[in-house]
């Protein structure tokens, strides 16, 4: 198939017209400012055991356990003896308070 001069001119004009319809690329502004890195926030359904450090060394009581639960953001809290084996069921909304047989708090974790 042979393209005549008129057709060649029409094809060239059509290609130039189609190329002109493309959107220009989005240019980034040139700046030396670096955006802040994303901040990592704890999921809403988890607790933070760091909030209960105030209770380490105290004797556990029901009001103290409730205050620890509230400060950690946990849905519920429980006490475990340090000699108890760890629970295989992980729950990030549960505050586990480790106590000695005398009732003194020696640790806390969310799991």
Biopython code that builds the backbone (N, CA, C, O; Angstrom):
import numpy as np
from Bio.PDB.StructureBuilder import StructureBuilder

atoms = [
    (1, "UNK", "N", (0.854, -1.168, 0.000)),
    (1, "UNK", "CA", (0.000, 0.000, 0.000)),
    (1, "UNK", "C", (0.899, 1.230, 0.000)),
    (1, "UNK", "O", (1.830, 1.347, 0.797)),
    (2, "UNK", "N", (0.603, 2.112, -0.886)),
    (2, "UNK", "CA", (1.412, 3.303, -1.054)),
    (2, "UNK", "C", (0.654, 4.509, -0.523)),
    (2, "UNK", "O", (-0.521, 4.702, -0.836)),
    (3, "UNK", "N", (1.342, 5.331, 0.295)),
    (3, "UNK", "CA", (0.697, 6.517, 0.859)),
    (3, "UNK", "C", (1.047, 7.703, -0.029)),
    (3, "UNK", "O", (2.220, 8.001, -0.253)),
    (4, "UNK", "N", (0.013, 8.376, -0.532)),
    (4, "UNK", "CA", (0.213, 9.545, -1.386)),
    (4, "UNK", "C", (0.547, 10.750, -0.525)),
    (4, "UNK", "O", (0.348, 10.716, 0.689)),
    (5, "UNK", "N", (1.035, 11.780, -1.118)),
    (5, "UNK", "CA", (1.460, 12.992, -0.422)),
    (5, "UNK", "C", (0.357, 13.615, 0.404)),
    (5, "UNK", "O", (0.598, 14.076, 1.519)),
    (6, "UNK", "N", (-0.876, 13.636, -0.144)),
    (6, "UNK", "CA", (-1.997, 14.221, 0.580)),
    (6, "UNK", "C", (-2.321, 13.408, 1.835)),
    (6, "UNK", "O", (-2.572, 13.970, 2.900)),
    (7, "UNK", "N", (-2.312, 12.096, 1.700)),
    (7, "UNK", "CA", (-2.599, 11.220, 2.837)),
    (7, "UNK", "C", (-1.483, 11.316, 3.890)),
    (7, "UNK", "O", (-1.746, 11.297, 5.092)),
    (8, "UNK", "N", (-0.253, 11.416, 3.419)),
    (8, "UNK", "CA", (0.885, 11.536, 4.336)),
    (8, "UNK", "C", (0.769, 12.823, 5.145)),
    (8, "UNK", "O", (1.039, 12.815, 6.346)),
    (9, "UNK", "N", (0.387, 13.886, 4.538)),
    (9, "UNK", "CA", (0.205, 15.163, 5.204)),
    (9, "UNK", "C", (-0.952, 15.096, 6.201)),
    (9, "UNK", "O", (-0.856, 15.642, 7.300)),
    (10, "UNK", "N", (-2.036, 14.435, 5.824)),
    (10, "UNK", "CA", (-3.192, 14.281, 6.722)),
    (10, "UNK", "C", (-2.833, 13.424, 7.929)),
    (10, "UNK", "O", (-3.214, 13.738, 9.056)),
    (11, "UNK", "N", (-2.095, 12.337, 7.689)),
    (11, "UNK", "CA", (-1.690, 11.454, 8.786)),
    (11, "UNK", "C", (-0.768, 12.187, 9.752)),
    (11, "UNK", "O", (-0.905, 12.029, 10.965)),
    (12, "UNK", "N", (0.148, 12.969, 9.256)),
    (12, "UNK", "CA", (1.058, 13.737, 10.105)),
    (12, "UNK", "C", (0.286, 14.758, 10.931)),
    (12, "UNK", "O", (0.558, 14.927, 12.120)),
    (13, "UNK", "N", (-0.667, 15.435, 10.317)),
    (13, "UNK", "CA", (-1.472, 16.423, 11.038)),
    (13, "UNK", "C", (-2.305, 15.750, 12.126)),
    (13, "UNK", "O", (-2.448, 16.288, 13.225)),
    (14, "UNK", "N", (-2.851, 14.578, 11.822)),
    (14, "UNK", "CA", (-3.655, 13.845, 12.810)),
    (14, "UNK", "C", (-2.795, 13.411, 13.997)),
    (14, "UNK", "O", (-3.233, 13.514, 15.143)),
    (15, "UNK", "N", (-1.595, 12.934, 13.743)),
    (15, "UNK", "CA", (-0.705, 12.516, 14.829)),
    (15, "UNK", "C", (-0.284, 13.704, 15.688)),
    (15, "UNK", "O", (-0.210, 13.586, 16.911)),
    (16, "UNK", "N", (-0.009, 14.837, 15.068)),
    (16, "UNK", "CA", (0.348, 16.027, 15.843)),
    (16, "UNK", "C", (-0.825, 16.506, 16.692)),
    (16, "UNK", "O", (-0.637, 16.943, 17.827)),
    (17, "UNK", "N", (-2.021, 16.424, 16.148)),
    (17, "UNK", "CA", (-3.215, 16.813, 16.893)),
    (17, "UNK", "C", (-3.433, 15.886, 18.090)),
    (17, "UNK", "O", (-3.756, 16.351, 19.184)),
    (18, "UNK", "N", (-3.258, 14.581, 17.887)),
    (18, "UNK", "CA", (-3.428, 13.619, 18.979)),
    (18, "UNK", "C", (-2.358, 13.822, 20.051)),
    (18, "UNK", "O", (-2.647, 13.692, 21.241)),
    (19, "UNK", "N", (-1.138, 14.136, 19.648)),
    (19, "UNK", "CA", (-0.067, 14.363, 20.621)),
    (19, "UNK", "C", (-0.328, 15.619, 21.434)),
    (19, "UNK", "O", (0.055, 15.686, 22.601)),
    (20, "UNK", "N", (-0.970, 16.608, 20.842)),
    (20, "UNK", "CA", (-1.276, 17.844, 21.552)),
    (20, "UNK", "C", (-2.379, 17.680, 22.578)),
    (20, "UNK", "O", (-2.517, 18.515, 23.472)),
    (21, "UNK", "N", (-3.164, 16.625, 22.469)),
    (21, "UNK", "CA", (-4.273, 16.401, 23.405)),
    (21, "UNK", "C", (-3.829, 15.724, 24.696)),
    (21, "UNK", "O", (-4.604, 15.660, 25.650)),
    (22, "UNK", "N", (-2.624, 15.229, 24.747)),
    (22, "UNK", "CA", (-2.161, 14.562, 25.957)),
    (22, "UNK", "C", (-1.944, 15.586, 27.058)),
    (22, "UNK", "O", (-1.522, 16.715, 26.807)),
    (23, "UNK", "N", (-2.243, 15.167, 28.293)),
    (23, "UNK", "CA", (-2.060, 16.051, 29.445)),
    (23, "UNK", "C", (-0.571, 16.205, 29.735)),
    (23, "UNK", "O", (0.180, 15.234, 29.646)),
    (24, "UNK", "N", (-0.144, 17.402, 30.076)),
    (24, "UNK", "CA", (1.272, 17.593, 30.404)),
    (24, "UNK", "C", (1.594, 16.870, 31.720)),
    (24, "UNK", "O", (0.714, 16.710, 32.566)),
    (25, "UNK", "N", (2.829, 16.438, 31.894)),
    (25, "UNK", "CA", (3.187, 15.755, 33.142)),
    (25, "UNK", "C", (3.130, 16.721, 34.321)),
    (25, "UNK", "O", (3.398, 17.915, 34.183)),
    (26, "UNK", "N", (2.782, 16.185, 35.459)),
    (26, "UNK", "CA", (2.725, 16.987, 36.684)),
    (26, "UNK", "C", (4.153, 17.175, 37.196)),
    (26, "UNK", "O", (4.830, 16.212, 37.556)),
    (27, "UNK", "N", (4.588, 18.410, 37.222)),
    (27, "UNK", "CA", (5.931, 18.714, 37.709)),
    (27, "UNK", "C", (5.887, 18.953, 39.210)),
    (27, "UNK", "O", (4.964, 19.575, 39.735)),
    (28, "UNK", "N", (6.902, 18.446, 39.879)),
    (28, "UNK", "CA", (7.038, 18.721, 41.307)),
    (28, "UNK", "C", (7.710, 20.066, 41.462)),
    (28, "UNK", "O", (8.651, 20.375, 40.731)),
    (29, "UNK", "N", (7.248, 20.863, 42.391)),
    (29, "UNK", "CA", (7.939, 22.137, 42.615)),
    (29, "UNK", "C", (9.331, 21.875, 43.192)),
    (29, "UNK", "O", (9.518, 21.001, 44.040)),
    (30, "UNK", "N", (10.277, 22.636, 42.721)),
    (30, "UNK", "CA", (11.642, 22.486, 43.220)),
    (30, "UNK", "C", (11.758, 23.220, 44.545)),
    (30, "UNK", "O", (11.635, 24.443, 44.603)),
    (31, "UNK", "N", (11.996, 22.462, 45.605)),
    (31, "UNK", "CA", (12.112, 23.038, 46.934)),
    (31, "UNK", "C", (13.069, 22.194, 47.757)),
    (31, "UNK", "O", (13.243, 21.003, 47.502)),
    (32, "UNK", "N", (13.677, 22.815, 48.732)),
    (32, "UNK", "CA", (14.584, 22.079, 49.609)),
    (32, "UNK", "C", (13.871, 21.567, 50.848)),
    (32, "UNK", "O", (14.474, 20.879, 51.672)),
    (33, "UNK", "N", (12.601, 21.893, 50.987)),
    (33, "UNK", "CA", (11.848, 21.448, 52.160)),
    (33, "UNK", "C", (11.508, 19.969, 52.027)),
    (33, "UNK", "O", (11.056, 19.505, 50.980)),
    (34, "UNK", "N", (11.735, 19.254, 53.101)),
    (34, "UNK", "CA", (11.435, 17.832, 53.133)),
    (34, "UNK", "C", (10.180, 17.645, 53.975)),
    (34, "UNK", "O", (10.104, 18.174, 55.084)),
    (35, "UNK", "N", (9.195, 16.905, 53.474)),
    (35, "UNK", "CA", (7.982, 16.717, 54.274)),
    (35, "UNK", "C", (8.267, 15.864, 55.506)),
    (35, "UNK", "O", (9.206, 15.068, 55.522)),
    (36, "UNK", "N", (7.452, 16.040, 56.522)),
    (36, "UNK", "CA", (7.578, 15.258, 57.753)),
    (36, "UNK", "C", (7.342, 13.781, 57.449)),
    (36, "UNK", "O", (6.475, 13.449, 56.641)),
    (37, "UNK", "N", (8.102, 12.894, 58.083)),
    (37, "UNK", "CA", (7.824, 11.473, 57.883)),
    (37, "UNK", "C", (6.497, 11.121, 58.546)),
    (37, "UNK", "O", (6.069, 11.805, 59.476)),
    (38, "UNK", "N", (5.850, 10.071, 58.080)),
    (38, "UNK", "CA", (4.566, 9.705, 58.684)),
    (38, "UNK", "C", (4.760, 9.265, 60.131)),
    (38, "UNK", "O", (5.741, 8.601, 60.464)),
    (39, "UNK", "N", (3.833, 9.637, 60.967)),
    (39, "UNK", "CA", (3.892, 9.257, 62.379)),
    (39, "UNK", "C", (3.124, 7.957, 62.568)),
    (39, "UNK", "O", (2.058, 7.758, 61.986)),
    (40, "UNK", "N", (3.672, 7.095, 63.374)),
    (40, "UNK", "CA", (3.016, 5.830, 63.652)),
    (40, "UNK", "C", (2.220, 5.970, 64.937)),
    (40, "UNK", "O", (2.760, 6.331, 65.982)),
    (41, "UNK", "N", (0.969, 5.687, 64.849)),
    (41, "UNK", "CA", (0.079, 5.762, 66.005)),
    (41, "UNK", "C", (-0.362, 4.350, 66.354)),
    (41, "UNK", "O", (-0.536, 3.514, 65.467)),
    (42, "UNK", "N", (-0.543, 4.081, 67.643)),
    (42, "UNK", "CA", (-1.008, 2.742, 68.002)),
    (42, "UNK", "C", (-2.426, 2.528, 67.480)),
    (42, "UNK", "O", (-3.207, 3.477, 67.410)),
    (43, "UNK", "N", (-2.757, 1.323, 67.122)),
    (43, "UNK", "CA", (-4.124, 1.056, 66.690)),
    (43, "UNK", "C", (-5.097, 1.383, 67.816)),
    (43, "UNK", "O", (-4.741, 1.263, 68.988)),
    (44, "UNK", "N", (-6.304, 1.789, 67.484)),
    (44, "UNK", "CA", (-7.242, 2.189, 68.532)),
    (44, "UNK", "C", (-7.632, 1.046, 69.464)),
    (44, "UNK", "O", (-8.024, 1.288, 70.605)),
    (45, "UNK", "N", (-7.530, -0.188, 68.993)),
    (45, "UNK", "CA", (-7.915, -1.319, 69.832)),
    (45, "UNK", "C", (-6.695, -2.001, 70.424)),
    (45, "UNK", "O", (-6.529, -3.214, 70.289)),
    (46, "UNK", "N", (-5.846, -1.229, 71.077)),
    (46, "UNK", "CA", (-4.696, -1.812, 71.753)),
    (46, "UNK", "C", (-4.414, -1.003, 73.006)),
    (46, "UNK", "O", (-4.920, 0.107, 73.171)),
    (47, "UNK", "N", (-3.609, -1.566, 73.878)),
    (47, "UNK", "CA", (-3.271, -0.838, 75.099)),
    (47, "UNK", "C", (-1.779, -0.525, 75.100)),
    (47, "UNK", "O", (-1.001, -1.134, 74.365)),
    (48, "UNK", "N", (-1.399, 0.427, 75.930)),
    (48, "UNK", "CA", (-0.002, 0.829, 76.063)),
    (48, "UNK", "C", (0.441, 0.589, 77.501)),
    (48, "UNK", "O", (0.041, 1.316, 78.411)),
    (49, "UNK", "N", (1.255, -0.418, 77.698)),
    (49, "UNK", "CA", (1.690, -0.783, 79.044)),
    (49, "UNK", "C", (2.603, 0.266, 79.664)),
    (49, "UNK", "O", (2.778, 0.280, 80.883)),
    (50, "UNK", "N", (3.192, 1.150, 78.850)),
    (50, "UNK", "CA", (4.082, 2.183, 79.393)),
    (50, "UNK", "C", (3.334, 3.115, 80.343)),
    (50, "UNK", "O", (3.943, 3.721, 81.224)),
    (51, "UNK", "N", (2.034, 3.230, 80.169)),
    (51, "UNK", "CA", (1.238, 4.122, 81.007)),
    (51, "UNK", "C", (1.017, 3.629, 82.420)),
    (51, "UNK", "O", (0.452, 4.356, 83.237)),
    (52, "UNK", "N", (1.446, 2.412, 82.736)),
    (52, "UNK", "CA", (1.198, 1.868, 84.076)),
    (52, "UNK", "C", (2.485, 1.664, 84.869)),
    (52, "UNK", "O", (2.484, 0.934, 85.861)),
    (53, "UNK", "N", (3.571, 2.288, 84.456)),
    (53, "UNK", "CA", (4.842, 2.148, 85.185)),
    (53, "UNK", "C", (4.750, 2.675, 86.608)),
    (53, "UNK", "O", (5.489, 2.237, 87.489)),
    (54, "UNK", "N", (3.840, 3.616, 86.827)),
    (54, "UNK", "CA", (3.699, 4.199, 88.166)),
    (54, "UNK", "C", (3.371, 3.140, 89.216)),
    (54, "UNK", "O", (3.658, 3.337, 90.397)),
    (55, "UNK", "N", (2.777, 2.024, 88.804)),
    (55, "UNK", "CA", (2.304, 1.022, 89.758)),
    (55, "UNK", "C", (3.336, -0.056, 90.085)),
    (55, "UNK", "O", (3.098, -0.888, 90.961)),
    (56, "UNK", "N", (4.463, -0.054, 89.404)),
    (56, "UNK", "CA", (5.474, -1.082, 89.690)),
    (56, "UNK", "C", (5.943, -0.967, 91.134)),
    (56, "UNK", "O", (6.293, 0.117, 91.600)),
    (57, "UNK", "N", (5.945, -2.089, 91.831)),
    (57, "UNK", "CA", (6.370, -2.126, 93.227)),
    (57, "UNK", "C", (5.229, -1.960, 94.216)),
    (57, "UNK", "O", (5.414, -2.221, 95.404)),
    (58, "UNK", "N", (4.058, -1.536, 93.766)),
    (58, "UNK", "CA", (2.903, -1.376, 94.664)),
    (58, "UNK", "C", (2.168, -2.700, 94.812)),
    (58, "UNK", "O", (2.304, -3.603, 93.986)),
    (59, "UNK", "N", (1.380, -2.794, 95.894)),
    (59, "UNK", "CA", (0.531, -3.981, 96.075)),
    (59, "UNK", "C", (-0.717, -3.809, 95.228)),
    (59, "UNK", "O", (-1.317, -2.734, 95.204)),
    (60, "UNK", "N", (-1.101, -4.859, 94.542)),
    (60, "UNK", "CA", (-2.251, -4.786, 93.654)),
    (60, "UNK", "C", (-3.552, -4.766, 94.461)),
    (60, "UNK", "O", (-3.725, -5.545, 95.398)),
    (61, "UNK", "N", (-4.449, -3.878, 94.088)),
    (61, "UNK", "CA", (-5.798, -3.802, 94.651)),
    (61, "UNK", "C", (-6.752, -3.624, 93.473)),
    (61, "UNK", "O", (-6.328, -3.298, 92.364)),
    (62, "UNK", "N", (-8.029, -3.838, 93.719)),
    (62, "UNK", "CA", (-9.019, -3.683, 92.646)),
    (62, "UNK", "C", (-9.042, -2.252, 92.093)),
    (62, "UNK", "O", (-9.052, -2.076, 90.875)),
    (63, "UNK", "N", (-9.051, -1.211, 92.964)),
    (63, "UNK", "CA", (-9.034, 0.152, 92.411)),
    (63, "UNK", "C", (-7.750, 0.456, 91.626)),
    (63, "UNK", "O", (-7.798, 1.137, 90.602)),
    (64, "UNK", "N", (-6.606, -0.046, 92.102)),
    (64, "UNK", "CA", (-5.348, 0.178, 91.396)),
    (64, "UNK", "C", (-5.364, -0.531, 90.043)),
    (64, "UNK", "O", (-4.904, 0.028, 89.047)),
    (65, "UNK", "N", (-5.879, -1.735, 90.000)),
    (65, "UNK", "CA", (-5.963, -2.477, 88.745)),
    (65, "UNK", "C", (-6.859, -1.742, 87.738)),
    (65, "UNK", "O", (-6.553, -1.697, 86.546)),
    (66, "UNK", "N", (-7.958, -1.173, 88.222)),
    (66, "UNK", "CA", (-8.859, -0.413, 87.348)),
    (66, "UNK", "C", (-8.174, 0.859, 86.832)),
    (66, "UNK", "O", (-8.326, 1.219, 85.665)),
    (67, "UNK", "N", (-7.422, 1.534, 87.704)),
    (67, "UNK", "CA", (-6.698, 2.726, 87.266)),
    (67, "UNK", "C", (-5.644, 2.360, 86.225)),
    (67, "UNK", "O", (-5.450, 3.091, 85.254)),
    (68, "UNK", "N", (-4.972, 1.245, 86.421)),
    (68, "UNK", "CA", (-3.980, 0.781, 85.455)),
    (68, "UNK", "C", (-4.646, 0.473, 84.112)),
    (68, "UNK", "O", (-4.101, 0.799, 83.057)),
    (69, "UNK", "N", (-5.806, -0.145, 84.151)),
    (69, "UNK", "CA", (-6.536, -0.468, 82.924)),
    (69, "UNK", "C", (-6.894, 0.808, 82.163)),
    (69, "UNK", "O", (-6.726, 0.891, 80.947)),
    (70, "UNK", "N", (-7.393, 1.803, 82.907)),
    (70, "UNK", "CA", (-7.791, 3.055, 82.263)),
    (70, "UNK", "C", (-6.589, 3.798, 81.681)),
    (70, "UNK", "O", (-6.658, 4.312, 80.565)),
    (71, "UNK", "N", (-5.497, 3.856, 82.427)),
    (71, "UNK", "CA", (-4.312, 4.583, 81.952)),
    (71, "UNK", "C", (-3.667, 3.914, 80.740)),
    (71, "UNK", "O", (-3.065, 4.584, 79.901)),
    (72, "UNK", "N", (-3.794, 2.606, 80.656)),
    (72, "UNK", "CA", (-3.198, 1.891, 79.523)),
    (72, "UNK", "C", (-4.099, 1.899, 78.298)),
    (72, "UNK", "O", (-3.638, 1.643, 77.186)),
    (73, "UNK", "N", (-5.383, 2.189, 78.493)),
    (73, "UNK", "CA", (-6.316, 2.165, 77.374)),
    (73, "UNK", "C", (-6.810, 0.769, 77.041)),
    (73, "UNK", "O", (-7.393, 0.556, 75.978)),
    (74, "UNK", "N", (-6.586, -0.184, 77.936)),
    (74, "UNK", "CA", (-7.010, -1.562, 77.698)),
    (74, "UNK", "C", (-8.510, -1.714, 77.917)),
    (74, "UNK", "O", (-9.126, -0.956, 78.667)),
    (75, "UNK", "N", (-9.082, -2.707, 77.248)),
    (75, "UNK", "CA", (-10.507, -2.985, 77.448)),
    (75, "UNK", "C", (-10.734, -3.694, 78.777)),
    (75, "UNK", "O", (-11.739, -3.460, 79.448)),
    (76, "UNK", "N", (-9.800, -4.559, 79.155)),
    (76, "UNK", "CA", (-9.884, -5.195, 80.469)),
    (76, "UNK", "C", (-8.486, -5.553, 80.946)),
    (76, "UNK", "O", (-7.535, -5.583, 80.166)),
    (77, "UNK", "N", (-8.379, -5.826, 82.254)),
    (77, "UNK", "CA", (-7.082, -6.133, 82.865)),
    (77, "UNK", "C", (-7.219, -7.366, 83.735)),
    (77, "UNK", "O", (-8.304, -7.683, 84.222)),
    (78, "UNK", "N", (-6.109, -8.057, 83.925)),
    (78, "UNK", "CA", (-6.095, -9.226, 84.807)),
    (78, "UNK", "C", (-4.732, -9.327, 85.467)),
    (78, "UNK", "O", (-3.738, -8.794, 84.973)),
    (79, "UNK", "N", (-4.710, -10.025, 86.597)),
    (79, "UNK", "CA", (-3.446, -10.244, 87.295)),
    (79, "UNK", "C", (-2.997, -11.678, 87.061)),
    (79, "UNK", "O", (-3.810, -12.599, 86.985)),
    (80, "UNK", "N", (-1.702, -11.844, 86.949)),
    (80, "UNK", "CA", (-1.094, -13.159, 86.773)),
    (80, "UNK", "C", (0.082, -13.269, 87.728)),
    (80, "UNK", "O", (0.842, -12.316, 87.898)),
    (81, "UNK", "N", (0.230, -14.415, 88.342)),
    (81, "UNK", "CA", (1.416, -14.650, 89.167)),
    (81, "UNK", "C", (2.629, -14.785, 88.254)),
    (81, "UNK", "O", (2.520, -15.272, 87.129)),
    (82, "UNK", "N", (3.775, -14.354, 88.745)),
    (82, "UNK", "CA", (4.990, -14.449, 87.933)),
    (82, "UNK", "C", (5.332, -15.901, 87.624)),
    (82, "UNK", "O", (6.049, -16.177, 86.662)),
    (83, "UNK", "N", (4.835, -16.817, 88.420)),
    (83, "UNK", "CA", (5.119, -18.235, 88.202)),
    (83, "UNK", "C", (4.166, -18.870, 87.194)),
    (83, "UNK", "O", (4.403, -19.991, 86.744)),
    (84, "UNK", "N", (3.085, -18.165, 86.830)),
    (84, "UNK", "CA", (2.128, -18.710, 85.859)),
    (84, "UNK", "C", (2.749, -18.733, 84.463)),
    (84, "UNK", "O", (3.495, -17.824, 84.097)),
    (85, "UNK", "N", (2.440, -19.775, 83.684)),
    (85, "UNK", "CA", (2.930, -19.776, 82.291)),
    (85, "UNK", "C", (2.201, -18.698, 81.480)),
    (85, "UNK", "O", (1.083, -18.305, 81.815)),
    (86, "UNK", "N", (2.840, -18.238, 80.429)),
    (86, "UNK", "CA", (2.199, -17.208, 79.606)),
    (86, "UNK", "C", (1.055, -17.819, 78.799)),
    (86, "UNK", "O", (1.091, -18.990, 78.421)),
    (87, "UNK", "N", (0.057, -17.004, 78.553)),
    (87, "UNK", "CA", (-1.137, -17.430, 77.834)),
    (87, "UNK", "C", (-0.839, -17.455, 76.331)),
    (87, "UNK", "O", (-0.340, -16.466, 75.795)),
    (88, "UNK", "N", (-1.133, -18.558, 75.644)),
    (88, "UNK", "CA", (-0.853, -18.601, 74.204)),
    (88, "UNK", "C", (-1.801, -17.723, 73.376)),
    (88, "UNK", "O", (-1.497, -17.402, 72.226)),
    (89, "UNK", "N", (-2.940, -17.334, 73.948)),
    (89, "UNK", "CA", (-3.898, -16.499, 73.227)),
    (89, "UNK", "C", (-3.494, -15.033, 73.393)),
    (89, "UNK", "O", (-3.499, -14.506, 74.506)),
    (90, "UNK", "N", (-3.148, -14.385, 72.291)),
    (90, "UNK", "CA", (-2.737, -12.984, 72.341)),
    (90, "UNK", "C", (-3.945, -12.084, 72.125)),
    (90, "UNK", "O", (-4.749, -12.314, 71.222)),
    (91, "UNK", "N", (-4.065, -11.063, 72.960)),
    (91, "UNK", "CA", (-5.140, -10.082, 72.844)),
    (91, "UNK", "C", (-4.536, -8.711, 73.117)),
    (91, "UNK", "O", (-4.239, -8.401, 74.271)),
    (92, "UNK", "N", (-4.344, -7.877, 72.095)),
    (92, "UNK", "CA", (-3.697, -6.577, 72.304)),
    (92, "UNK", "C", (-4.536, -5.593, 73.110)),
    (92, "UNK", "O", (-4.051, -4.512, 73.444)),
    (93, "UNK", "N", (-5.772, -5.935, 73.429)),
    (93, "UNK", "CA", (-6.621, -5.037, 74.218)),
    (93, "UNK", "C", (-6.631, -5.417, 75.689)),
    (93, "UNK", "O", (-7.347, -4.802, 76.480)),
    (94, "UNK", "N", (-5.849, -6.421, 76.067)),
    (94, "UNK", "CA", (-5.845, -6.913, 77.447)),
    (94, "UNK", "C", (-4.552, -6.506, 78.150)),
    (94, "UNK", "O", (-3.460, -6.668, 77.606)),
    (95, "UNK", "N", (-4.688, -5.979, 79.356)),
    (95, "UNK", "CA", (-3.534, -5.638, 80.185)),
    (95, "UNK", "C", (-3.280, -6.789, 81.144)),
    (95, "UNK", "O", (-4.148, -7.139, 81.945)),
    (96, "UNK", "N", (-2.095, -7.377, 81.065)),
    (96, "UNK", "CA", (-1.687, -8.441, 81.976)),
    (96, "UNK", "C", (-0.748, -7.837, 83.014)),
    (96, "UNK", "O", (0.298, -7.289, 82.668)),
    (97, "UNK", "N", (-1.121, -7.939, 84.269)),
    (97, "UNK", "CA", (-0.317, -7.394, 85.361)),
    (97, "UNK", "C", (0.324, -8.570, 86.091)),
    (97, "UNK", "O", (-0.372, -9.410, 86.662)),
    (98, "UNK", "N", (1.648, -8.623, 86.070)),
    (98, "UNK", "CA", (2.389, -9.698, 86.736)),
    (98, "UNK", "C", (2.639, -9.309, 88.186)),
    (98, "UNK", "O", (3.154, -8.229, 88.474)),
    (99, "UNK", "N", (2.263, -10.213, 89.100)),
    (99, "UNK", "CA", (2.433, -9.953, 90.533)),
    (99, "UNK", "C", (3.173, -11.115, 91.182)),
    (99, "UNK", "O", (3.112, -12.255, 90.722)),
    (100, "UNK", "N", (3.873, -10.789, 92.265)),
    (100, "UNK", "CA", (4.515, -11.817, 93.083)),
    (100, "UNK", "C", (3.453, -12.455, 93.967)),
    (100, "UNK", "O", (2.355, -11.911, 94.089)),
    (101, "UNK", "N", (3.748, -13.593, 94.585)),
    (101, "UNK", "CA", (2.770, -14.199, 95.502)),
    (101, "UNK", "C", (2.361, -13.263, 96.640)),
    (101, "UNK", "O", (1.274, -13.410, 97.198)),
    (102, "UNK", "N", (3.220, -12.302, 96.991)),
    (102, "UNK", "CA", (2.878, -11.345, 98.047)),
    (102, "UNK", "C", (1.908, -10.268, 97.551)),
    (102, "UNK", "O", (1.357, -9.527, 98.366)),
    (103, "UNK", "N", (1.686, -10.162, 96.238)),
    (103, "UNK", "CA", (0.777, -9.161, 95.690)),
    (103, "UNK", "C", (1.475, -7.938, 95.129)),
    (103, "UNK", "O", (0.809, -7.019, 94.652)),
    (104, "UNK", "N", (2.805, -7.902, 95.172)),
    (104, "UNK", "CA", (3.551, -6.756, 94.660)),
    (104, "UNK", "C", (3.633, -6.842, 93.137)),
    (104, "UNK", "O", (3.943, -7.896, 92.581)),
    (105, "UNK", "N", (3.353, -5.729, 92.475)),
    (105, "UNK", "CA", (3.364, -5.683, 91.011)),
    (105, "UNK", "C", (4.810, -5.609, 90.530)),
    (105, "UNK", "O", (5.576, -4.745, 90.958)),
    (106, "UNK", "N", (5.172, -6.530, 89.633)),
    (106, "UNK", "CA", (6.539, -6.563, 89.117)),
    (106, "UNK", "C", (6.607, -6.337, 87.607)),
    (106, "UNK", "O", (7.700, -6.202, 87.059)),
    (107, "UNK", "N", (5.473, -6.295, 86.934)),
    (107, "UNK", "CA", (5.499, -6.071, 85.488)),
    (107, "UNK", "C", (4.104, -5.964, 84.912)),
    (107, "UNK", "O", (3.116, -6.325, 85.552)),
    (108, "UNK", "N", (4.044, -5.461, 83.692)),
    (108, "UNK", "CA", (2.772, -5.344, 82.980)),
    (108, "UNK", "C", (3.045, -5.416, 81.486)),
    (108, "UNK", "O", (4.068, -4.936, 80.997)),
    (109, "UNK", "N", (2.112, -6.025, 80.778)),
    (109, "UNK", "CA", (2.235, -6.113, 79.322)),
    (109, "UNK", "C", (0.847, -6.147, 78.703)),
    (109, "UNK", "O", (-0.140, -6.488, 79.355)),
    (110, "UNK", "N", (0.801, -5.789, 77.452)),
    (110, "UNK", "CA", (-0.461, -5.818, 76.710)),
    (110, "UNK", "C", (-0.403, -6.967, 75.721)),
    (110, "UNK", "O", (0.314, -6.900, 74.723)),
    (111, "UNK", "N", (-1.155, -8.015, 75.997)),
    (111, "UNK", "CA", (-1.235, -9.152, 75.079)),
    (111, "UNK", "C", (-2.347, -10.089, 75.446)),
    (111, "UNK", "O", (-2.550, -11.099, 74.772)),
]
sb = StructureBuilder()
sb.init_structure("model")
sb.init_model(0)
sb.init_chain("A")
sb.init_seg("    ")
for serial, (resi, resn, name, xyz) in enumerate(atoms, 1):
    if name == "N":
        sb.init_residue(resn, " ", resi, " ")
    sb.init_atom(name, np.array(xyz, "f"), 0.0, 1.0, " ", f" {name:<3s}", serial, name[0])
structure = sb.get_structure()
